[in-house]
């Protein structure tokens, strides 16, 4: 078993260990989760440090590093042929930064869970199972294995929201489950169709190998998703276009983009703070990663045909999310809608089909991951003190919580894209890519880039307006003297969790090459798949 497989399954071992321990040892649950997640972060940083960017690609097995490939399921189906499913994992320049991000955010989630009292065994066991699932998604190179991890991810989140959430937790959990399950079922249909359309050239068997699905030479002529013939259609729509749209829809729910975003504000508001951290920091990135790894890599011809529409959806998400954030009274819901807006930049950058745009989109996913995690943690700190998140119920907090004010001000400035912070780099490269898309004639007009710039302005408005209302002026709180005694400043544990994320925002804002160097080759090879169809 290679180091990547250890990274994936280490949390699963922790989950089983937690479940095996008796209730009398419940104090050990959080320490097991913390130690395992810290080891996982160290392993991911080791992989990142020893990653060779010169070897990185996107559709050849030799371009992936830390590869583990073992036969998993082999069946002879008679006239239908042979069933071939492998345990096949590896990383490239696109997936590895997201694995490091996942390990970091999961560690933050464990730190934020320190005071959880309700059903600690089940809670930490589910968190560790979720940890295994998300790392597995970013590493899987067999579509069946990818789908297994994708489905496993759904169950822990459903229970974490539904059991440990707020007053309307059942509603939020069911809504999240239905949205995600709908996308998953539709995805399964396309996975099966791709399986019967692709042959492993070495064995002659149908395969779920995603790298073989990216190679036109491996498609069976006349098959449903035949790469060149495309003779099949559904309601007059070419089969490959149907496959692309369905997969995009499944991943768009996770991003989420307008109009399939409505589960996100409800899930965030009702989820406990650690789950909100993981939802925003990791789960939204699964959608963006799926669009790049699956939709654009397996259906590059359809990506070239639809990028104008996808860019438009991204732009609508940017503006709509920002306007909704501006109208919110609940601080947590404001940050949830800001995530819709910021993830719209990811879709706009991907749809630009330029090296700058796609690199900026991936950088934006990384930046938004730890910044949104820190914002939700900060909201959780306030809610833990007084059980309230309404913006209008607070004023002048800077005088009684100076450290908290400093941290949230830095997080706000970083998230709105102020130069010197990581979000500025991601959004700037997306806008540059969208402008260049018009010059390179990839199908995205410059007015979309201008619209994206307006989204940056709107984010500055709602963040700064919130900062002004809550933290400056006369000190007044809705709960009177009782709240004033409860609103204590950040303790050492909370600062220890927050400081690395905000420091990372500054480091990546000054040295973005720490991310760009490793993903550049993979982005260029992805564009080489799409370029013939532009």
C-alpha positions in Angstrom: 0.0 0.0 0.0 1.4 3.3 -1.1 1.5 6.6 0.9 -1.5 7.9 -1.0 -3.6 4.9 0.0 -2.4 5.4 3.6 -3.5 9.0 3.4 -7.0 8.0 2.2 -7.7 5.2 4.6 -6.0 6.4 7.8 -9.1 8.2 8.9 -11.2 5.1 8.3 -9.0 3.2 10.7 -9.5 6.0 13.2 -13.3 5.8 12.7 -13.2 2.0 13.4 -11.0 2.6 16.5 -13.4 5.2 17.8 -16.3 2.9 17.4 -14.5 0.1 19.1 -13.6 2.1 22.2 -16.1 1.9 25.1 -18.1 4.9 26.2 -16.0 5.2 29.3 -13.1 6.3 27.1 -15.1 9.0 25.3 -12.5 11.7 26.2 -10.2 9.8 23.8 -12.4 10.2 20.7 -11.4 13.8 19.9 -7.8 13.1 20.6 -7.7 10.1 18.2 -9.4 12.3 15.5 -7.0 15.2 16.1 -3.9 13.0 16.0 -4.9 11.1 12.9 -5.9 14.3 11.1 -2.7 16.0 12.0 -0.7 13.0 10.7 -2.8 13.1 7.5 -1.9 16.8 7.0 1.8 16.0 7.5 1.5 13.2 4.9 -0.3 15.5 2.4 2.4 18.2 2.8 5.1 15.5 2.3 3.4 14.5 -1.0 3.1 18.1 -2.1 6.8 18.8 -1.2 8.0 15.8 -3.3 5.6 16.2 -6.2 7.4 16.7 -9.5 5.5 19.4 -11.5 7.4 18.5 -14.7 5.7 15.1 -14.8 2.2 16.4 -14.1 -0.5 15.9 -16.7 -4.1 14.9 -16.8 -4.8 12.0 -19.2 -1.8 9.7 -19.1 -1.1 7.3 -16.2 2.6 8.3 -16.3 1.6 11.9 -15.6 0.1 10.9 -12.3 2.2 10.4 -9.2 1.9 8.2 -6.1 -0.2 5.8 -8.1 -1.7 2.7 -6.6 -3.5 0.4 -9.1 -4.8 -3.0 -8.0 -7.5 -5.3 -9.5 -10.6 -5.0 -7.4 -13.6 -6.6 -9.2 -13.2 -9.0 -12.1 -16.3 -10.8 -13.5 -16.9 -12.7 -16.8 -20.3 -11.6 -18.0 -20.5 -14.0 -21.0 -21.7 -12.4 -24.2 -21.6 -8.9 -22.6 -17.9 -9.2 -21.9 -15.7 -8.8 -18.9 -16.3 -6.5 -15.9 -13.2 -4.6 -14.9 -13.0 -2.4 -11.9 -9.7 -1.4 -10.3 -8.7 0.3 -7.1 -6.9 3.0 -9.0 -5.7 6.2 -7.3 -3.1 8.9 -8.1 -2.6 12.6 -8.0 -1.7 15.4 -10.5 -1.4 19.1 -10.2 -5.1 19.6 -10.0 -6.0 17.1 -7.3 -3.0 17.4 -5.0 -3.6 21.0 -3.8 -7.2 20.1 -3.0 -6.0 17.1 -1.0 -3.7 19.3 1.1 -6.6 21.8 1.5 -8.9 18.9 2.6 -6.5 17.8 5.3 -6.0 21.3 6.6 -9.8 22.0 6.7 -10.5 18.7 8.4 -8.0 19.5 11.1 -9.8 22.9 11.6 -13.1 21.0 11.8 -11.7 18.7 14.5 -10.4 21.8 16.4 -13.8 23.4 16.2 -15.4 20.2 17.5 -13.5 20.3 20.8 -16.6 21.2 22.9 -19.1 18.9 21.2 -20.9 16.9 23.9 -23.7 15.2 22.1 -23.0 11.5 21.0 -19.3 12.1 20.7 -18.5 8.5 19.5 -20.9 8.8 16.5 -19.9 12.4 15.8 -16.1 11.8 15.5 -16.5 8.4 13.8 -18.7 10.1 11.1 -16.2 12.9 10.7 -13.4 10.4 10.1 -15.5 8.5 7.6 -16.2 11.8 5.8 -12.5 12.5 5.8 -11.7 9.2 4.0 -14.5 9.9 1.4 -13.3 13.4 0.4 -9.7 12.4 0.1 -10.7 9.4 -1.9 -12.7 11.5 -4.3 -9.8 13.7 -5.1 -7.5 10.7 -5.6 -9.7 8.3 -7.5 -8.9 7.5 -11.2 -11.4 4.7 -11.6 -14.9 6.2 -12.2 -16.6 3.4 -10.1 -14.3 4.0 -7.2 -14.9 7.8 -7.6 -18.6 7.1 -7.4 -18.2 4.9 -4.3 -16.3 7.7 -2.4 -18.9 10.2 -3.7 -21.8 8.3 -2.2 -20.0 7.5 1.0 -19.5 11.3 1.5 -23.2 11.8 1.4 -24.2 9.7 4.4 -21.9 11.2 7.1 -23.0 14.7 6.1 -26.7 13.8 6.2 -26.3 12.5 9.8 -23.9 15.3 11.0 -26.5 17.9 9.9 -29.6 16.0 10.8 -28.4 15.0 14.4 -26.1 17.8 15.5 -27.6 20.7 13.6 -30.0 23.5 14.7 -33.8 23.7 15.1 -34.6 23.0 11.4 -31.8 20.4 11.0 -34.1 17.6 9.7 -35.3 19.9 6.9 -31.8 21.0 6.0 -30.4 17.5 6.0 -33.2 16.0 3.9 -32.9 18.9 1.4 -29.2 18.4 1.1 -29.7 14.6 0.8 -32.3 14.9 -2.0 -30.3 17.4 -4.0 -27.1 15.4 -3.8 -28.8 12.1 -4.4 -30.5 13.4 -7.5 -27.2 14.4 -9.0 -25.6 11.0 -7.9 -28.3 8.9 -9.5 -28.1 10.8 -12.8 -24.3 10.5 -12.6 -24.5 6.7 -12.3 -26.5 6.5 -15.5 -23.7 8.3 -17.4 -21.0 6.2 -15.7 -22.7 3.0 -16.9 -23.0 4.4 -20.4 -19.3 5.4 -20.5 -18.4 2.0 -19.2 -20.0 0.2 -22.1 -18.5 2.8 -24.6 -14.8 2.4 -23.5 -12.4 -0.5 -23.9 -9.2 -1.1 -22.0 -6.7 -1.5 -24.9 -4.5 -3.8 -22.9 -7.2 -6.4 -21.8 -10.0 -5.8 -24.3 -12.5 -5.5 -21.4 -14.9 -2.6 -20.8 -13.5 -0.4 -18.1 -14.3 2.4 -15.6 -10.7 3.7 -15.9 -11.1 7.5 -16.2 -7.8 7.9 -18.1 -9.0 5.5 -20.8 -12.3 7.5 -21.0 -10.2 10.6 -21.8 -8.6 8.9 -24.8 -10.6 9.0 -28.1 -8.9 5.8 -29.3 -10.5 3.7 -26.6 -14.1 4.4 -27.6 -16.0 1.6 -29.3 -17.4 2.8 -32.7 -21.1 3.0 -32.6 -21.3 2.9 -28.8 -23.6 5.3 -27.0 -20.9 7.7 -26.2 -18.7 7.0 -29.2 -16.1 9.7 -29.3 -16.1 10.3 -33.1 -19.4 8.8 -34.5 -21.8 10.3 -32.0 -24.7 8.7 -33.9 -26.9 8.3 -30.9 -29.2 11.1 -29.5 -31.7 11.6 -26.7 -34.7 13.7 -27.7 -32.6 15.0 -30.6 -29.7 16.0 -28.4 -26.4 14.2 -29.2 -25.6 11.5 -26.6 -22.2 13.1 -25.6 -24.0 16.4 -25.0 -26.5 14.7 -22.8 -23.7 13.0 -20.9 -21.9 16.3 -20.4 -25.0 18.1 -19.2 -26.0 15.4 -16.8 -22.5 15.2 -15.2 -22.3 19.0 -15.1 -25.6 19.2 -13.3 -24.5 16.6 -10.8 -21.3 18.6 -10.0 -23.0 22.0 -10.2 -25.2 21.0 -7.3 -22.1 20.6 -5.2 -20.4 23.8 -6.4 -23.2 25.1 -6.0 -24.3 27.3 -8.9 -27.5 29.1 -9.4 -30.3 27.8 -9.6 -29.3 24.5 -7.8 -27.8 26.4 -4.8 -30.8 26.6 -2.5 -29.7 23.7 -0.3 -26.5 25.5 0.7 -27.8 28.4 2.9 -30.2 26.1 4.7 -27.5 23.5 5.3 -25.0 26.1 6.5 -27.4 27.8 8.9 -28.6 24.6 10.5 -25.3 22.7 10.5 -23.0 22.8 13.5 -20.0 25.1 13.1 -17.5 22.2 12.3 -19.7 20.8 9.6 -20.2 24.3 8.1 -16.4 24.6 8.0 -16.1 21.3 6.1 -19.1 22.0 3.8 -17.6 25.3 2.7 -13.9 24.4 2.8 -14.1 21.0 1.1 -17.4 19.9 -0.2 -18.0 22.8 -2.5 -14.6 22.0 -4.1 -15.7 18.5 -5.0 -18.1 20.1 -7.5 -15.4 22.3 -9.1 -13.0 19.4 -9.2 -15.6 17.1 -10.8 -16.2 19.6 -13.6 -12.5 19.7 -14.4 -11.6 16.1 -13.9 -14.8 14.5 -15.4 -16.8 16.9 -17.5 -14.0 18.7 -19.2 -11.5 15.9 -19.4 -13.9 13.1 -20.7 -16.1 15.4 -22.8 -13.7 18.1 -24.1 -15.7 18.5 -27.3 -18.8 19.3 -25.4 -16.8 21.6 -23.0 -15.8 23.6 -26.1 -19.4 23.8 -27.3 -21.0 24.9 -24.1 -18.4 27.2 -22.4 -20.4 30.4 -23.2 -23.4 29.1 -21.3 -21.3 27.8 -18.4 -19.5 31.2 -18.2 -22.9 32.9 -18.1 -24.1 30.5 -15.3 -20.9 31.4 -13.4 -21.5 35.1 -13.9 -25.1 34.8 -12.7 -23.9 33.0 -9.6 -21.3 35.7 -8.9 -23.9 38.6 -9.1 -26.9 36.7 -7.6 -24.9 35.3 -4.7 -23.4 38.8 -3.9 -26.8 40.5 -4.0 -28.3 37.9 -1.7 -25.4 38.3 0.7 -26.0 42.0 0.7 -29.6 41.4 1.9 -28.9 39.0 4.7 -29.5 39.7 8.4 -28.0 36.4 9.6 -24.2 36.5 9.5 -23.9 32.8 8.7 -26.3 33.0 5.8 -24.4 36.0 4.5 -21.2 34.0 4.4 -23.1 31.1 2.8 -24.3 33.3 -0.1 -20.8 34.8 -0.4 -19.6 31.3 -1.1 -22.2 31.0 -3.9 -20.7 34.2 -5.4 -17.0 33.3 -4.9 -17.5 29.8 -6.3 -19.1 31.4 -9.4 -15.6 32.7 -10.2 -14.5 29.1 -10.3 -17.0 28.3 -13.0 -16.3 31.5 -14.9 -12.5 30.7 -14.9 -13.0 27.1 -16.0 -15.4 28.1 -18.8 -12.9 30.7 -20.1 -10.8 27.8 -21.5 -7.6 29.8 -20.9 -4.6 28.8 -18.9 -5.0 31.9 -16.7 -8.7 31.3 -16.1 -8.5 27.6 -15.2 -5.4 28.1 -13.0 -7.2 31.0 -11.3 -10.2 28.8 -10.8 -8.2 26.1 -9.1 -6.3 28.7 -7.0 -9.7 30.3 -6.1 -10.9 26.9 -4.9 -7.9 26.5 -2.6 -8.1 30.1 -1.3 -11.9 30.0 -0.7 -11.5 26.7 1.0 -9.5 27.9 4.0 -10.9 31.4 4.0 -14.5 30.3 4.1 -13.5 27.8 6.8 -12.1 30.6 8.9 -15.2 32.8 8.4 -17.6 30.0 9.5 -15.4 29.3 12.5 -15.5 33.0 13.5 -19.3 33.0 13.2 -19.4 29.9 15.3 -17.3 31.6 18.0 -19.9 34.4 18.2 -22.8 31.9 18.2 -21.2 29.8 21.0 -21.0 32.9 23.2 -24.6 34.2 23.0 -26.5 31.8 20.7 -27.3 34.6 18.2 -26.0 35.5 14.7 -28.1 38.4 13.7 -26.1 41.3 12.4 -28.4 44.0 13.7 -28.1 42.6 17.2 -24.5 43.6 17.5 -22.7 47.0 17.4 -19.3 48.2 18.6 -17.9 44.7 19.3 -14.4 46.0 18.6 -14.3 47.6 22.1 -15.1 44.4 23.9 -13.6 41.7 21.6 -10.5 43.4 20.0 -8.8 40.1 19.0 -11.9 38.7 17.5 -12.4 42.0 15.6 -8.9 41.9 14.2 -9.2 38.3 13.0 -12.6 38.8 11.4 -11.4 42.1 9.8 -8.5 40.3 8.2 -10.7 37.4 7.1 -13.2 39.9 5.5 -10.4 41.8 3.7 -8.8 38.6 2.5 -12.2 37.2 1.2 -13.2 40.4 -0.6 -10.0 40.1 -2.7 -7.8 42.8 -1.3 -4.3 42.8 -3.0 -1.8 40.9 -0.9 -4.2 38.1 0.0 -4.8 34.8 -1.8 -8.4 35.6 -3.0 -7.1 38.5 -5.0 -4.8 36.2 -6.9 -7.5 33.7 -7.7 -10.1 36.3 -8.8 -7.6 38.4 -10.7 -6.5 35.4 -12.7 -10.1 34.4 -13.4 -10.8 37.9 -14.7 -7.6 38.0 -16.8 -8.5 34.6 -18.2 -12.1 35.8 -19.0 -10.7 38.9 -20.8 -8.2 36.8 -22.7 -10.9 34.3 -23.7 -12.3 37.0 -26.1 -8.9 37.6 -27.6 -8.2 33.9 -28.0 -11.8 33.4 -29.3 -12.8 30.6 -26.9 -16.3 31.9 -26.9 -16.5 34.0 -23.7 -17.1 37.7 -24.4 -15.4 40.5 -22.4 -18.6 41.8 -20.9 -18.7 38.6 -18.8 -15.2 39.5 -17.4 -16.6 43.0 -16.6 -19.6 41.4 -14.9 -17.2 39.3 -12.8 -15.4 42.5 -11.7 -18.7 44.0 -10.5 -19.0 40.9 -8.3 -15.7 41.7 -6.6 -17.1 45.2 -5.9 -20.3 43.8 -4.4 -18.3 41.5 -2.2 -16.4 44.5 -0.8 -19.7 46.3 -0.1 -21.3 43.5 1.9 -18.2 42.6 3.8 -17.3 46.2 4.7 -20.9 47.1 5.5 -21.1 44.2 7.9 -17.8 45.0 9.5 -19.0 48.6 10.1 -22.3 47.7 11.5 -21.2 45.0 13.9 -17.8 46.1 15.1 -17.6 49.9 15.1 -19.7 52.7 16.6 -21.5 52.6 20.0 -21.3 49.3 21.8 -24.8 47.9 21.9 -25.9 44.3 21.9 -29.4 42.8 21.8 -28.9 40.8 25.1 -27.9 43.8 27.2 -25.5 43.3 30.2 -25.9 39.5 30.1 -24.4 39.3 26.6 -21.7 41.8 27.5 -20.4 39.4 30.1 -20.7 36.4 27.8 -18.9 38.0 24.8 -15.4 37.2 25.9 -12.6 37.5 23.4 -10.8 34.7 21.5 -9.1 32.1 23.7 -5.7 30.5 22.8 -7.4 27.4 21.2 -9.5 29.5 18.9 -6.5 31.7 17.9 -4.4 28.6 17.3 -7.0 27.4 14.8 -7.5 30.7 13.0 -3.9 32.0 12.8 -2.6 29.4 10.3 -5.4 30.0 7.8 -5.0 33.8 7.8 -1.3 33.5 7.6 -1.7 31.1 4.6 -3.9 33.7 2.9 -1.1 36.2 3.2 1.6 33.7 2.1 -0.3 32.6 -1.0 -1.2 36.2 -1.8 2.5 37.1 -1.9 3.8 33.8 -3.3 1.1 32.2 -5.5 3.7 30.2 -7.2 3.5 27.7 -4.3 0.3 26.5 -6.0 0.7 27.6 -9.6 4.0 25.8 -10.1 2.5 22.4 -9.4 -0.7 22.8 -11.4 0.6 24.5 -14.5 1.4 21.4 -16.5 -1.9 19.7 -15.7 -3.8 22.8 -16.8 -1.9 23.0 -20.1 -2.6 19.4 -20.9 -6.3 19.8 -20.1 -6.4 22.7 -22.6 -4.6 20.5 -25.2 -7.5 18.1 -25.0 -10.1 20.8 -25.6 -8.2 23.0 -28.1 -8.9 20.8 -31.2 -12.6 21.4 -30.7 -12.5 25.2 -30.4 
